[in-house]
Amino acid sequence: MARLSVPNTARLPSSVRVDASTSAVAKSLNRLTRESLISLALDWLDESAFPNSTPFLRARMSEEEDDEEDDDEDSEDIYPPARTIEDLRQLYEDMRQQKGSKRDVVSRILEGDWRHGLTLYQLAMADFAYLDEHPTSQKWNAYQILPLQKPSHTEDEQLLKVDKESLQAPRFHPSTFLQNLQDQVLPDVKAHYHFHRLQEFPLLLLRIFVIDSPYNSALALSSLDQSGTVTNFDASRTIYLAFPDGSPSLYTTKSQGTGSAGMGESKSLQNLIIDGVPKALSRPMERYTVKSTSITTRNLIALLDMKGPGRGNAAGGGWSIYADEKNKHSPLDAILPTPPGSREQSASTSGRKRGAPLTQSQRDRKRARATAQSRFGESASISDGKGIERFEVVLQDPFPVTSRNLPALEENQEEVSEDGESQSRTNRQRSKVESVLQQAVQDIDDVDDVNEVDTSPSHWTPMLKVTFSGPHVFAGIRQLVEAGIVDGKRMPGWMTGEETVTKGAVHRGRIRGQKGSGI
């Protein structure tokens, strides 16, 4: 540790060590498999990573002293330190070929070769190793990076609007981006940044590890309480940013506390970083902003398909036939693809040899499958690996009240109004849902039409929220259509996933994403 530490605005270096006895350090290693731990140790012993992951080695001494030291260490030390990096690397290579338990590898790392602690660089590599093994361990929120209009010279201050006609994308330079992010977003805390590229996904990940400390040395992690635990490290937070290749999009995770970080504090940190990303990407006369796309999922493949560099950004549901990389159809083509069940398809199959006549149930199943193919196209397949786990919709359409159930509706409203307890409970539920609705209709182009309220009793709008959950929501809806449980012809388009949102509000049959980000 440095004798003198002065508060500054610099970020935490990767060589700062965390004590090996810290519970969070052991936790980050114990969730990895034995093979991943050995591969991680070998990566730490690589020449490129050696300055930030130096192991505990035996000090150089004479041969006689070395022999005496060997006898003493064999009797006292469970894991005698190695003489050179090559010997230590060979030791882990032998462990890879042998059988053993994960506990032995973790104990060897924490009590033997890195007994003096793990650096922030090593902890970041351990977290990314776990993310490589479990790509669905994080819940990602997708944002869109949009260019802003250039400020006018006639007015000094004005609110810049999104330039919808511009195709300009920000240029990303890691070193400049980190410097701007530290200066503009996190000047009063210390953060450690680490970039990583996953093995199977075309995106660049950034891990941000934040500690409430004015120092950027080992003093930032040396604050101890009465029990001897590292309080600064236990109160740290971690957030991940993902920048997909060739796409003006941004994926973020929620801020995760290592120990006692509060929910409100973690949420404020996330908002600070999201607000600071466009500032870090902006340049003079080249400003950007981020906008939520109302997409939340744990599946990075689905996220890259909906908001990535491919052609499926706005081609969900039945529009997926135009996002096929093999056929490459376009809605502007003179010859459109033949939809299932059309006359052209029937004429092409008329020359085939007919089999036995189908029963009514078989015809219904065949018609339902053709309808599902028309509504979903090539999307929503149970084996495509693009499953969305949760889809939430708030319905704003008025209930179709007829003359038959209108008297019953008025009588029910009078009974509820007479009961004070029922009325208060209904008002509490309605206030919660109205807050969701108010947030959902924000920034909508036709907001005046949405806010129109008809007080007549024939237009009653119930407060309904529909939630679909499962390993692959839209594939499950497609199976319901194929089974004839859901009418595919009358089913709204937002149930096919063509709006590419996972939460929103439905008004007049059309879905609007949260904060107006839907199509």
C-alpha positions in Angstrom: 0.0 0.0 0.0 1.2 3.5 -0.8 2.3 5.5 2.2 0.4 8.6 1.0 -3.0 8.5 -0.8 -4.5 11.6 -2.1 -8.1 11.8 -3.3 -8.4 12.2 -7.1 -10.7 11.6 -10.0 -8.7 8.7 -11.5 -10.3 5.3 -11.8 -9.2 2.2 -9.9 -6.2 0.4 -11.4 -6.4 -3.3 -12.2 -3.5 -4.1 -9.9 -5.3 -3.2 -6.6 -5.7 -6.4 -4.5 -8.6 -7.7 -2.5 -7.8 -9.8 0.5 -8.2 -13.6 -0.2 -10.2 -14.1 3.0 -13.0 -11.8 1.8 -16.2 -13.8 1.4 -17.1 -12.2 -1.9 -13.8 -13.4 -3.4 -14.4 -17.0 -2.4 -18.0 -16.7 -3.7 -17.0 -15.5 -7.1 -14.6 -18.5 -7.5 -16.9 -21.2 -6.0 -19.6 -20.7 -8.6 -17.2 -21.7 -11.4 -16.6 -25.3 -12.5 -13.2 -27.0 -11.9 -12.3 -26.8 -15.5 -13.1 -23.1 -15.7 -11.0 -22.4 -12.5 -8.0 -24.2 -14.0 -8.3 -22.3 -17.3 -8.7 -19.1 -15.4 -5.5 -19.7 -13.4 -3.6 -20.4 -16.6 -4.9 -17.2 -18.1 -3.7 -15.3 -15.0 -0.2 -16.9 -15.6 -0.1 -15.7 -19.2 2.6 -13.1 -20.0 0.1 -10.5 -21.1 -1.9 -10.8 -17.8 1.1 -11.3 -15.4 1.5 -7.7 -14.3 -2.0 -7.6 -12.9 -2.1 -11.2 -11.6 1.3 -11.9 -10.1 1.2 -15.0 -7.9 3.0 -15.7 -4.7 6.4 -17.2 -5.6 9.4 -18.4 -3.6 12.0 -15.8 -3.0 15.4 -16.3 -4.7 18.1 -17.6 -2.3 21.2 -19.8 -2.3 21.0 -23.6 -2.8 21.7 -24.4 0.9 19.1 -21.9 2.1 16.7 -23.2 -0.5 17.1 -26.8 0.7 16.4 -25.7 4.3 13.4 -23.7 3.2 12.1 -26.7 1.3 12.2 -28.8 4.5 10.5 -26.1 6.5 7.7 -25.5 4.0 7.1 -29.2 3.5 6.4 -29.5 7.2 4.4 -26.3 7.6 2.9 -25.1 4.3 0.1 -27.1 2.7 0.7 -25.4 -0.7 4.5 -24.7 -1.0 5.1 -21.7 -3.3 6.5 -22.4 -6.7 9.9 -21.2 -7.8 9.0 -19.9 -11.2 6.0 -19.1 -13.4 6.8 -22.0 -15.6 6.7 -24.4 -12.7 3.3 -23.0 -11.6 1.9 -23.2 -15.1 3.0 -26.8 -15.4 1.4 -27.6 -12.0 -2.0 -26.4 -13.3 -1.6 -28.2 -16.6 -1.1 -31.4 -14.5 -4.2 -30.6 -12.5 -6.2 -30.4 -15.7 -5.1 -33.9 -16.7 -5.8 -35.3 -13.3 -9.1 -35.8 -11.4 -10.1 -33.9 -8.4 -12.6 -31.7 -6.7 -13.3 -28.0 -7.3 -12.7 -27.3 -3.6 -9.1 -28.3 -4.0 -8.5 -25.8 -6.9 -10.2 -23.0 -5.0 -8.1 -23.7 -1.9 -5.0 -23.9 -3.9 -5.7 -20.4 -5.4 -6.8 -18.6 -2.2 -4.5 -20.3 0.3 -1.5 -21.1 -1.9 -0.6 -19.3 -5.2 -2.6 -16.1 -4.6 -2.6 -16.1 -0.8 -1.8 -12.4 -0.8 -5.1 -11.6 -2.5 -6.7 -11.3 -5.9 -6.6 -8.2 -8.0 -9.6 -6.4 -9.4 -8.4 -7.6 -12.8 -8.6 -11.3 -11.6 -12.1 -10.8 -10.1 -13.3 -9.3 -13.4 -12.0 -12.2 -15.3 -13.7 -14.6 -12.9 -17.1 -12.8 -13.4 -16.8 -13.0 -17.1 -15.8 -16.6 -17.0 -19.1 -17.3 -15.1 -20.9 -15.2 -17.7 -19.4 -17.4 -20.5 -20.7 -20.5 -18.7 -24.1 -19.0 -17.9 -25.1 -16.5 -20.6 -28.6 -16.3 -19.1 -27.4 -15.3 -15.6 -28.0 -11.6 -16.3 -31.2 -9.7 -17.2 -30.5 -7.2 -20.0 -32.4 -4.0 -20.9 -32.0 -2.8 -24.5 -31.6 0.9 -25.4 -31.2 2.6 -28.7 -28.5 5.2 -29.3 -30.0 8.1 -31.4 -28.3 11.2 -32.8 -29.6 14.6 -31.8 -30.1 17.6 -34.0 -27.3 20.1 -34.1 -27.9 23.2 -31.9 -28.9 26.4 -33.6 -26.7 29.4 -33.5 -29.7 31.8 -33.0 -30.6 30.5 -29.5 -28.1 29.9 -26.7 -30.1 27.2 -24.9 -32.6 24.9 -26.4 -33.8 21.3 -26.0 -32.2 19.2 -28.6 -34.5 16.8 -30.4 -33.8 13.4 -32.0 -32.7 13.7 -35.6 -34.9 11.0 -37.2 -33.5 11.5 -40.7 -29.8 11.2 -39.7 -28.0 7.9 -40.1 -25.0 9.0 -38.1 -23.7 6.4 -35.5 -21.2 7.2 -32.7 -17.6 6.1 -33.0 -16.5 4.0 -30.1 -13.0 4.2 -28.7 -12.6 2.3 -25.4 -10.0 4.5 -23.8 -11.7 7.8 -24.6 -15.1 6.4 -23.7 -13.9 5.3 -20.2 -12.2 8.7 -19.6 -15.3 10.6 -20.5 -17.5 8.3 -18.5 -15.4 8.6 -15.4 -15.2 12.4 -15.7 -18.9 13.1 -16.4 -20.7 10.4 -14.5 -18.7 9.1 -11.6 -16.4 11.9 -10.4 -17.1 11.3 -6.7 -16.7 7.5 -6.6 -14.0 5.1 -7.8 -14.7 2.6 -10.5 -12.8 -0.3 -12.2 -13.5 -1.0 -15.8 -12.8 -4.2 -17.7 -13.6 -5.0 -21.3 -14.4 -8.5 -22.5 -15.7 -10.3 -25.6 -17.8 -13.3 -25.1 -17.0 -16.4 -27.1 -20.3 -16.9 -28.9 -21.8 -13.4 -29.2 -20.7 -10.5 -31.5 -20.7 -7.8 -28.8 -18.2 -6.1 -26.5 -18.9 -6.2 -22.8 -17.9 -3.6 -20.2 -17.9 -4.5 -16.5 -18.1 -1.5 -14.2 -17.1 -2.1 -10.5 -17.9 0.9 -8.3 -16.7 1.6 -4.8 -17.6 4.6 -2.6 -14.1 5.9 -1.9 -12.1 9.0 -2.9 -8.9 7.0 -3.3 -7.7 5.0 -6.3 -5.1 2.9 -4.4 -5.3 -0.1 -2.1 -6.6 2.3 0.6 -10.0 2.2 -1.2 -10.3 -1.5 -0.2 -8.7 -1.3 3.3 -11.4 0.2 5.3 -12.3 -2.3 8.1 -15.1 -2.3 10.6 -14.9 -3.7 14.2 -15.4 -7.3 13.0 -12.5 -7.0 10.5 -14.5 -7.2 7.3 -13.8 -5.0 4.3 -16.8 -2.6 4.4 -15.9 -0.7 1.1 -15.8 -3.9 -0.9 -19.0 -5.3 0.7 -20.8 -2.1 -0.3 -19.6 -2.2 -3.9 -21.8 -2.5 -7.0 -21.3 -4.0 -10.4 -23.1 -3.2 -13.6 -22.5 -4.6 -17.1 -22.8 -2.7 -20.4 -22.8 -4.5 -23.8 -22.1 -2.8 -27.2 -23.2 -5.0 -30.1 -21.0 -4.9 -33.2 -22.3 -2.8 -36.0 -25.5 -1.6 -34.2 -26.4 1.7 -32.5 -27.7 -0.2 -29.5 -26.8 -0.6 -25.8 -27.6 -3.4 -23.4 -27.4 -2.9 -19.7 -28.0 -4.9 -16.5 -29.3 -3.8 -13.2 -26.7 -2.7 -10.6 -25.8 -5.7 -8.4 -24.5 -5.2 -4.9 -21.8 -7.4 -3.5 -23.0 -7.0 0.1 -25.3 -4.4 1.7 -25.9 -2.1 -1.3 -29.5 -0.8 -1.2 -32.0 -1.1 -4.0 -32.5 2.6 -4.3 -28.8 3.3 -4.4 -28.2 0.6 -7.1 -31.0 2.0 -9.2 -29.6 5.6 -9.0 -26.2 4.3 -10.0 -27.8 2.6 -13.0 -29.6 5.7 -14.0 -26.4 7.7 -13.7 -24.5 5.4 -16.0 -27.3 5.2 -18.6 -27.5 9.0 -18.6 -23.7 9.3 -18.9 -23.2 6.9 -21.8 -24.5 9.3 -24.5 -22.4 12.1 -22.9 -19.3 9.9 -23.1 -20.1 9.0 -26.7 -20.9 12.6 -27.8 -18.4 15.0 -29.3 -18.6 18.7 -30.2 -21.4 19.2 -32.7 -22.2 15.5 -32.5 -24.6 14.7 -29.7 -26.4 11.5 -28.9 -29.1 10.3 -26.5 -30.3 6.8 -25.4 -34.0 5.7 -25.6 -35.5 2.6 -24.0 -36.8 0.0 -26.4 -39.0 -1.8 -23.8 -37.1 -5.1 -24.3 -36.0 -7.0 -21.2 -34.7 -10.5 -21.5 -32.0 -12.9 -20.3 -31.4 -14.3 -23.8 -28.6 -12.5 -25.6 -29.4 -14.3 -28.8 -32.9 -12.9 -28.8 -31.6 -9.5 -27.9 -29.2 -9.5 -30.8 -31.9 -10.6 -33.1 -34.3 -7.8 -32.1 -31.9 -5.0 -31.5 -28.7 -6.0 -33.1 -26.8 -5.7 -36.4 -29.0 -8.1 -38.3 -32.2 -7.6 -40.4 -34.6 -8.7 -37.6 -34.7 -5.4 -35.7 -38.3 -4.6 -36.9 -39.2 -7.8 -38.6 -40.9 -9.9 -35.9 -43.8 -12.2 -36.3 -45.0 -12.7 -39.8 -42.5 -10.0 -41.0 -39.7 -12.4 -40.3 -39.8 -13.8 -43.8 -38.2 -10.5 -44.9 -35.3 -10.9 -42.4 -34.2 -14.3 -43.7 -30.6 -14.0 -44.6 -30.8 -16.9 -47.1 -33.8 -15.7 -49.2 -33.4 -12.0 -48.6 -37.0 -11.0 -49.6 -38.1 -7.4 -49.4 -41.6 -5.9 -49.1 -40.7 -3.8 -52.2 -40.0 -6.9 -54.4 -42.3 -7.2 -57.4 -42.7 -10.9 -56.7 -43.8 -11.4 -53.1 -43.4 -14.7 -51.3 -46.3 -17.0 -51.6 -48.2 -17.1 -48.3 -49.3 -20.5 -47.0 -52.8 -21.5 -48.1 -53.0 -19.1 -51.1 -54.4 -20.0 -54.5 -50.9 -20.1 -56.1 -49.7 -22.6 -53.5 -52.9 -24.7 -54.0 -52.4 -24.7 -57.8 -48.7 -25.7 -57.4 -49.8 -28.7 -55.3 -52.8 -29.7 -57.4 -50.7 -32.0 -59.6 -49.7 -34.1 -56.7 -51.2 -37.5 -55.9 -54.1 -37.1 -53.5 -54.2 -39.3 -50.5 -57.1 -40.4 -48.3 -59.6 -37.6 -47.5 -59.0 -35.8 -44.3 -61.4 -35.8 -41.4 -62.9 -32.6 -40.0 -60.4 -32.5 -37.0 -57.5 -33.1 -39.3 -58.6 -30.3 -41.6 -59.0 -28.0 -38.6 -55.5 -28.8 -37.4 -54.0 -28.3 -40.9 -55.8 -25.0 -41.2 -54.6 -23.9 -37.7 -51.0 -24.8 -38.6 -51.3 -22.8 -41.9 -52.7 -19.8 -40.0 -49.8 -20.0 -37.5 -47.3 -20.1 -40.3 -48.9 -17.0 -41.9 -49.0 -15.0 -38.6 -45.6 -16.0 -37.2 -43.6 -16.8 -40.4 -40.1 -18.1 -39.6 -40.1 -16.8 -36.0 -41.3 -18.2 -32.7 -39.8 -21.7 -33.2 -39.3 -23.6 -30.0 -35.8 -24.6 -31.1 -34.5 -21.3 -32.5 -32.8 -20.3 -29.2 -34.4 -16.8 -29.2 -36.8 -17.3 -26.4 -38.3 -14.3 -24.5 -39.1 -15.3 -20.9 -41.7 -12.6 -20.0 -44.1 -10.4 -21.9 -46.3 -7.9 -20.1 -49.1 -5.9 -21.6 -51.6 -3.4 -20.1 -54.9 -3.2 -22.0 -56.4 0.3 -22.4 -59.2 -0.6 -24.8 -62.8 -0.1 -23.6 -64.8 -3.2 -22.7 -67.4 -4.0 -25.4 -70.5 -3.3 -23.4 -73.8 -4.2 -25.0 -77.4 -3.3 -24.2 -77.9 -6.6 -22.4 -75.1 -6.2 -19.8 -75.3 -2.4 -19.4 -78.0 -2.5 -16.6 -76.0 -5.2 -14.7 -72.8 -3.0 -15.1 -74.5 0.1 -13.7 -76.0 -2.0 -10.8 -72.6 -3.4 -10.0 -71.0 0.1 -10.0 -73.7 1.3 -7.5 -73.1 -1.6 -5.2 -69.4 -1.0 -5.1 -69.9 2.7 -4.5 -72.1 1.9 -1.5 -69.4 -0.2 0.1 -66.7 2.1 1.3 -64.1 -0.6 1.9 -64.4 -2.1 -1.6 -64.2 1.4 -3.1 -61.0 2.3 -1.3 -59.5 -1.0 -2.2 -60.5 -0.5 -5.9 -59.0 3.0 -5.8 -55.7 1.8 -4.5 -55.5 -0.9 -7.2 -56.5 1.6 -9.8 -53.9 4.2 -8.7 -51.2 1.6 -9.2 -52.4 0.6 -12.6 -52.9 4.2 -13.6 -49.3 5.0 -12.8 -48.3 2.2 -15.1 -50.6 3.5 -17.8 -49.4 7.0 -17.5 -45.8 5.9 -17.9 -46.7 3.7 -20.9 -48.4 6.4 -22.9 -45.6 8.9 -22.3 -44.0 10.4 -25.5 -46.7 8.9 -27.8 -47.3 10.8 -31.0 -51.1 10.7 -30.7 -51.2 11.3 -27.0 -54.2 13.6 -27.3 -56.2 10.7 -28.7 -55.0 8.3 -26.1 -55.9 10.6 -23.2 -59.5 11.1 -24.4 -61.8 9.8 -21.7 -65.3 8.9 -22.4 -67.4 9.1 -19.2 -70.4 7.4 -20.7 -71.4 4.1 -19.1 -71.3 2.3 -22.5 -67.5 2.8 -22.6 -66.1 1.1 -19.5 -62.3 0.6 -19.6 -61.2 -2.1 -17.1 -57.7 -2.1 -15.6 -56.3 -5.3 -17.1 -52.7 -6.5 -17.2 -51.8 -9.6 -19.2 -48.5 -11.4 -18.5 -47.1 -14.2 -20.5 -44.2 -16.1 -18.9 -42.2 -19.2 -19.8 -39.0 -20.3 -21.5 -40.2 -19.1 -25.0 -43.3 -17.0 -24.7 -44.1 -16.4 -28.4 -43.3 -20.1 -29.3 -45.9 -21.1 -26.7 -48.5 -18.7 -28.3 -47.7 -20.2 -31.7 -48.3 -23.7 -30.3 -51.6 -22.5 -28.9 -52.6 -21.3 -32.4 -51.5 -24.5 -34.0 -53.5 -26.5 -31.5 -56.6 -24.4 -32.3 -56.9 -23.0 -28.7 -56.1 -19.4 -29.9 -57.9 -18.1 -33.0 -54.9 -17.1 -35.2 -57.1 -15.0 -37.6 -58.5 -12.7 -34.9 -55.4 -12.7 -32.7 -53.8 -9.2 -32.5 -50.4 -8.6 -34.0 -48.6 -7.9 -30.8 -49.2 -11.5 -29.7 -46.9 -12.6 -32.5 -44.0 -10.6 -31.3 -43.9 -8.4 -34.4 -43.7 -5.2 -32.4 -40.3 -6.4 -30.8 -41.1 -5.2 -27.3 -41.6 -7.2 -24.1 -43.7 -4.6 -22.2 -46.2 -2.0 -23.3 -49.7 -0.7 -23.3 -52.4 -1.6 -25.9 -54.8 1.2 -27.1 -57.2 0.7 -29.9 -55.7 -2.6 -30.8 -52.1 -1.3 -31.2 -49.3 -1.7 -28.7 -47.2 1.1 -27.5 -43.9 0.3 -25.8 -43.1 1.6 -22.4 -42.2 5.3 -22.6 -43.5 5.3 -26.2 -40.7 3.2 -27.7 -42.9 0.8 -29.6 -43.6 0.9 -33.3 
